Amino acid sequence: MKKIKIVILGLNFGRTIAEELSGGDNYGIELYGVCDLDKGKADELGKKYNVKSFYDLDEVLADSEIDAVGVYTGPNGRAKMISKIINADRHVMTTKPFEIDADAALEVLNEAEKLGKIIHMNSPNQRPFGEMVHISKWIKEGRIGMPTIAHSDVWVYYGKTKADLNSWYDDPLKCPVAPIFRLGIYPLNNILTIFNDPVEVQVATSRIETEKPTPDNASVTIKFADGAIVNLQGSFVVGGLDKYKNSLTIGGTEGVIYFETGPRNREEYNSAILTLSREDGIEEVKIDQKSGLYDWEYFAHRVNGGEKDENELTAEQIVKSVKLMNAISKAEMSGEIVKIS
């Protein structure tokens, strides 16, 4: 399989991706270069990883050696940038949240399909990944019956963060219900592969330590057409060993699935136990790779012309969370229950 040469665009968050791809076996991905409008950042990381430095997207797309671009700029208007990349005959890996405009997101995903270009992201993963491989299988097999309720906690401790009005993080319109949009998007994307047709949403937020205009504590309750109810809690003010907690409990008519619901074992911090509990017994699976990580192996496979996984998400499924986040934003602004059309 041909090595896919990738340039990482946007080196605030993108620097962590460049570091991830800079060493060892990267499943067929080669870090070819880094790009940022801030020349100092680009030069610093280019020198650090002994790769090319670029200073704008046009310069990247002019290099015929490049197969793919990793887009790690803010989500606002990202679809327009991705459209430019795929029309320049390159593939794209990007990050959550994918976009804030659902129509633009759907349009660019459909455009990529027509052009034969690959757009992947870390959440939702294009195919079941990590714990979702087992969760999806158990639910498809009817192991918990009809899913009726779910709860997720996702948190970290950021403390008394200063306002930065030049950042999309600090814009309530670009970053609605901030703990959910920035962290809770991971379990939200997973939940939307399990529960169908959200019909209404309610939001509660608070500001505890942050100095930003966006909240640092939040809860979202979603009701689905079949009567299922899901609650997501996200926070930037929960500390301790369990930082970047991402737990999920799914209850059904015949059983319950638990993932990362208790305290972590310090010696096994990067792994987790996934548990299926039914009247006929308990089944446990150790998870070493979690959903929300980058499925580089599958990305390289698809860019190299490999066949789709039979469970690969459609464009409509990927955009579901963007549409839901639009409703969540309205609920935050209005303080009312918002119907989802």
C-alpha positions as CSV (number, residue, x, y, z in Angstrom):
1,M,0.0,0.0,0.0
2,K,1.3,3.4,-1.0
3,K,2.3,5.8,1.8
4,I,-0.1,8.7,1.9
5,K,1.8,12.1,2.1
6,I,-0.1,14.5,4.3
7,V,0.3,18.2,5.3
8,I,-1.2,19.4,8.6
9,L,-3.0,22.7,8.2
10,G,-3.6,24.8,11.3
11,L,-1.0,24.4,14.0
12,N,-2.7,25.4,17.2
13,F,-4.5,22.0,17.6
14,G,-2.8,20.6,14.5
15,R,0.6,20.5,16.3
16,T,-0.6,17.5,18.3
17,I,-1.6,15.7,15.1
18,A,1.8,16.5,13.6
19,E,3.5,15.0,16.6
20,E,1.3,11.9,16.4
21,L,2.3,11.4,12.8
22,S,6.0,12.2,13.2
23,G,7.2,8.9,14.6
24,G,6.8,5.2,14.3
25,D,4.3,3.2,12.2
26,N,1.5,5.5,11.2
27,Y,-0.7,3.0,9.3
28,G,0.4,4.2,5.8
29,I,0.5,7.9,6.6
30,E,3.7,10.0,6.1
31,L,3.9,13.5,7.6
32,Y,5.1,15.5,4.5
33,G,4.7,19.0,5.8
34,V,3.0,21.5,8.2
35,C,1.2,24.7,7.3
36,D,0.1,27.8,9.2
37,L,-0.4,31.5,8.4
38,D,1.9,32.1,11.3
39,K,5.3,31.5,9.6
40,G,7.0,31.1,13.0
41,K,4.8,28.2,13.9
42,A,5.2,26.5,10.6
43,D,9.0,26.9,10.6
44,E,9.3,25.7,14.1
45,L,7.4,22.5,13.6
46,G,8.8,22.0,10.1
47,K,12.3,22.0,11.6
48,K,11.3,19.9,14.6
49,Y,10.0,17.1,12.4
50,N,12.2,17.6,9.4
51,V,9.3,18.2,7.0
52,K,8.4,21.0,4.7
53,S,6.9,24.3,6.0
54,F,4.0,26.0,4.1
55,Y,2.4,29.3,4.9
56,D,-1.0,29.1,3.1
57,L,-3.3,26.6,1.5
58,D,-2.6,27.6,-2.1
59,E,1.1,26.9,-1.5
60,V,0.2,23.4,-0.2
61,L,-2.1,22.6,-3.1
62,A,0.6,23.7,-5.6
63,D,2.9,20.8,-4.4
64,S,2.1,17.8,-6.6
65,E,3.7,15.4,-4.0
66,I,0.9,15.9,-1.5
67,D,-1.9,13.3,-1.4
68,A,-4.0,14.7,1.6
69,V,-4.5,17.7,3.8
70,G,-5.2,17.4,7.5
71,V,-7.5,20.4,8.3
72,Y,-7.3,21.6,11.9
73,T,-8.6,25.2,11.6
74,G,-11.9,26.2,13.3
75,P,-15.2,24.7,12.2
76,N,-16.8,27.9,11.0
77,G,-16.5,27.9,7.2
78,R,-14.4,24.7,7.1
79,A,-16.6,23.1,4.4
80,K,-15.6,25.9,2.0
81,M,-11.9,25.2,2.7
82,I,-12.4,21.4,2.3
83,S,-14.2,22.0,-1.0
84,K,-11.2,23.9,-2.3
85,I,-8.9,21.0,-1.3
86,I,-10.9,18.2,-2.8
87,N,-11.3,20.2,-6.1
88,A,-7.5,20.3,-6.2
89,D,-7.5,16.5,-6.3
90,R,-6.5,15.9,-2.6
91,H,-8.2,14.0,0.2
92,V,-9.0,15.3,3.6
93,M,-8.7,14.3,7.2
94,T,-10.2,16.7,9.7
95,T,-11.5,17.0,13.2
96,K,-14.6,17.4,15.3
97,P,-16.7,19.5,15.2
98,F,-16.9,19.1,11.5
99,E,-18.8,22.3,10.7
100,I,-21.4,24.6,12.2
101,D,-23.5,24.9,9.0
102,A,-25.3,21.7,8.3
103,D,-26.2,22.5,4.7
104,A,-22.6,23.4,3.9
105,A,-21.4,20.2,5.6
106,L,-23.8,18.0,3.6
107,E,-22.9,19.8,0.4
108,V,-19.2,19.2,0.7
109,L,-19.5,15.6,1.7
110,N,-21.8,14.9,-1.3
111,E,-19.3,16.9,-3.5
112,A,-16.5,14.6,-2.3
113,E,-18.5,11.5,-3.2
114,K,-19.0,12.8,-6.8
115,L,-15.3,13.6,-7.1
116,G,-14.2,10.3,-5.7
117,K,-12.4,12.1,-2.8
118,I,-12.2,10.9,0.8
119,I,-13.2,13.1,3.7
120,H,-12.7,11.5,7.1
121,M,-12.7,12.8,10.7
122,N,-12.1,11.6,14.2
123,S,-15.7,12.0,15.3
124,P,-17.8,10.5,14.1
125,N,-15.4,7.8,12.9
126,Q,-16.3,6.8,9.4
127,R,-16.7,3.2,10.5
128,P,-17.3,1.7,14.0
129,F,-14.0,2.2,15.9
130,G,-12.9,1.4,19.4
131,E,-15.7,0.6,21.8
132,M,-18.3,1.4,19.1
133,V,-17.3,-1.8,17.3
134,H,-18.7,-3.9,20.2
135,I,-21.5,-1.5,21.1
136,S,-22.8,-1.4,17.5
137,K,-22.6,-5.2,17.3
138,W,-24.4,-5.8,20.6
139,I,-27.2,-3.4,19.7
140,K,-27.5,-4.9,16.2
141,E,-27.8,-8.4,17.7
142,G,-30.5,-7.1,20.1
143,R,-28.4,-7.9,23.2
144,I,-30.0,-5.0,25.1
145,G,-33.3,-5.0,23.3
146,M,-34.7,-1.6,22.3
147,P,-32.4,1.2,23.5
148,T,-34.5,3.5,25.7
149,I,-32.2,5.8,27.6
150,A,-28.5,6.9,27.7
151,H,-26.3,9.1,29.7
152,S,-22.8,10.4,29.0
153,D,-20.3,12.5,31.0
154,V,-17.4,14.2,29.3
155,W,-15.1,16.5,31.3
156,V,-11.7,18.0,32.0
157,Y,-10.4,20.7,34.2
158,Y,-9.4,24.0,32.4
159,G,-9.8,26.3,35.4
160,K,-10.0,30.1,35.2
161,T,-9.6,30.4,31.5
162,K,-9.1,33.9,30.1
163,A,-11.2,35.3,27.4
164,D,-9.8,35.4,23.9
165,L,-12.3,37.2,21.7
166,N,-10.2,36.3,18.5
167,S,-10.9,32.6,19.1
168,W,-14.0,30.8,17.9
169,Y,-14.0,29.1,21.4
170,D,-15.3,32.4,22.8
171,D,-18.1,33.1,20.3
172,P,-21.4,31.7,21.5
173,L,-22.7,31.5,17.9
174,K,-19.6,29.6,16.6
175,C,-19.2,27.5,19.8
176,P,-22.7,26.9,21.2
177,V,-22.9,25.2,24.6
178,A,-19.1,25.1,24.6
179,P,-18.5,22.0,26.8
180,I,-20.8,20.0,24.6
181,F,-19.6,21.4,21.2
182,R,-15.9,21.0,22.1
183,L,-15.9,17.8,24.1
184,G,-19.4,16.4,24.2
185,I,-19.5,16.1,20.5
186,Y,-17.7,12.8,20.8
187,P,-20.4,11.0,22.7
188,L,-23.1,12.9,20.8
189,N,-21.8,11.5,17.5
190,N,-21.7,8.0,18.9
191,I,-25.2,8.3,20.4
192,L,-26.6,9.4,17.0
193,T,-25.4,6.1,15.5
194,I,-27.6,4.3,18.1
195,F,-30.7,6.5,18.5
196,N,-32.6,7.8,15.5
197,D,-34.8,10.9,14.9
198,P,-34.2,13.4,17.7
199,V,-37.4,15.5,18.1
200,E,-36.6,18.0,20.8
201,V,-33.8,19.3,23.0
202,Q,-33.4,21.2,26.2
203,V,-30.2,22.9,27.5
204,A,-28.9,24.1,30.9
205,T,-25.5,25.9,31.2
206,S,-23.5,27.8,33.9
207,R,-20.3,29.7,34.2
208,I,-18.3,28.6,37.3
209,E,-14.6,29.6,36.9
210,T,-14.3,30.7,33.2
211,E,-13.7,34.3,32.2
212,K,-14.9,33.5,28.7
213,P,-18.3,34.5,27.5
214,T,-19.1,30.9,26.8
215,P,-20.1,28.5,29.6
216,D,-17.8,26.0,31.3
217,N,-20.6,23.7,32.6
218,A,-23.5,22.3,30.6
219,S,-26.2,19.7,30.3
220,V,-28.2,18.7,27.2
221,T,-31.3,16.5,27.2
222,I,-32.5,15.0,23.9
223,K,-35.8,13.3,23.3
224,F,-36.2,10.9,20.3
225,A,-39.2,10.0,18.2
226,D,-39.4,6.5,19.7
227,G,-39.5,7.9,23.2
228,A,-35.9,7.3,24.1
229,I,-34.2,10.0,26.2
230,V,-30.5,10.9,26.2
231,N,-28.7,13.2,28.6
232,L,-25.2,14.6,27.9
233,Q,-23.2,16.4,30.6
234,G,-20.0,18.3,29.7
235,S,-17.7,20.3,31.9
236,F,-14.4,22.2,31.9
237,V,-14.4,22.3,35.7
238,V,-14.0,18.7,36.8
239,G,-10.5,17.7,38.0
240,G,-8.7,14.6,39.2
241,L,-7.2,11.6,37.5
242,D,-10.3,11.2,35.2
243,K,-9.4,14.1,33.0
244,Y,-11.0,14.0,29.5
245,K,-13.5,11.6,30.9
246,N,-15.9,10.2,28.2
247,S,-18.3,7.8,29.8
248,L,-21.4,6.3,28.2
249,T,-24.3,4.2,29.7
250,I,-26.9,2.8,27.3
251,G,-30.0,1.2,28.8
252,G,-32.4,-1.0,26.9
253,T,-35.4,-3.2,27.5
254,E,-33.2,-6.3,27.9
255,G,-29.9,-5.0,29.3
256,V,-27.4,-2.2,29.8
257,I,-24.0,-1.3,28.3
258,Y,-21.5,0.6,30.4
259,F,-18.3,2.3,29.2
260,E,-15.9,4.2,31.4
261,T,-18.5,4.8,34.1
262,G,-16.3,4.3,37.1
263,P,-12.9,5.6,38.2
264,R,-9.9,4.8,36.0
265,N,-7.2,2.4,37.0
266,R,-4.0,4.5,37.1
267,E,-1.9,1.6,35.7
268,E,-4.3,1.2,32.8
269,Y,-5.1,4.8,32.1
270,N,-5.2,4.4,28.3
271,S,-7.5,1.4,28.3
272,A,-11.0,0.8,29.5
273,I,-13.5,-1.9,30.2
274,L,-16.7,-2.1,28.2
275,T,-19.5,-4.1,30.0
276,L,-22.7,-5.7,28.8
277,S,-25.1,-6.5,31.6
278,R,-28.0,-8.8,31.0
279,E,-30.2,-11.0,33.1
280,D,-28.3,-14.0,31.8
281,G,-24.9,-12.6,32.9
282,I,-22.2,-10.0,32.3
283,E,-19.8,-9.8,29.4
284,E,-16.7,-7.6,29.5
285,V,-14.3,-6.4,26.8
286,K,-11.0,-4.6,27.3
287,I,-10.8,-1.5,25.0
288,D,-7.3,-0.2,24.0
289,Q,-8.4,2.0,21.1
290,K,-11.3,4.4,21.8
291,S,-13.7,6.1,19.4
292,G,-12.8,9.7,18.7
293,L,-9.2,8.8,17.8
294,Y,-8.1,9.1,14.2
295,D,-8.6,5.9,12.1
296,W,-5.5,6.5,10.0
297,E,-5.4,2.9,8.8
298,Y,-8.8,3.1,7.3
299,F,-8.1,6.6,5.8
300,A,-5.0,5.3,4.1
301,H,-6.9,2.2,2.9
302,R,-9.7,4.3,1.3
303,V,-7.3,6.9,-0.2
304,N,-5.5,4.0,-1.8
305,G,-8.7,2.9,-3.4
306,G,-9.8,0.3,-0.9
307,E,-13.4,-0.8,-0.6
308,K,-15.8,0.9,1.9
309,D,-16.5,-0.8,5.1
310,E,-20.1,-2.1,5.0
311,N,-20.9,0.0,8.1
312,E,-19.4,3.3,6.8
313,L,-21.5,6.3,7.7
314,T,-23.4,8.2,5.0
315,A,-23.1,11.9,4.5
316,E,-26.5,12.3,6.1
317,Q,-25.5,10.4,9.2
318,I,-22.4,12.5,9.6
319,V,-24.3,15.7,9.4
320,K,-26.9,14.7,11.9
321,S,-24.9,16.0,14.8
322,V,-24.4,19.4,13.0
323,K,-28.1,19.7,12.7
324,L,-28.7,18.7,16.3
325,M,-26.0,21.2,17.5
326,N,-27.9,24.0,15.6
327,A,-31.0,23.1,17.7
328,I,-28.9,22.9,20.8
329,S,-27.6,26.4,20.1
330,K,-31.2,27.7,19.7
331,A,-32.1,26.1,23.0
332,E,-29.2,27.7,24.8
333,M,-30.1,31.1,23.4
334,S,-33.8,30.9,24.2
335,G,-33.7,28.9,27.4
336,E,-36.7,26.9,26.0
337,I,-37.3,23.4,24.7
338,V,-36.6,23.4,21.0
339,K,-38.4,21.2,18.5
340,I,-36.1,19.6,15.9
341,S,-37.5,19.7,12.4
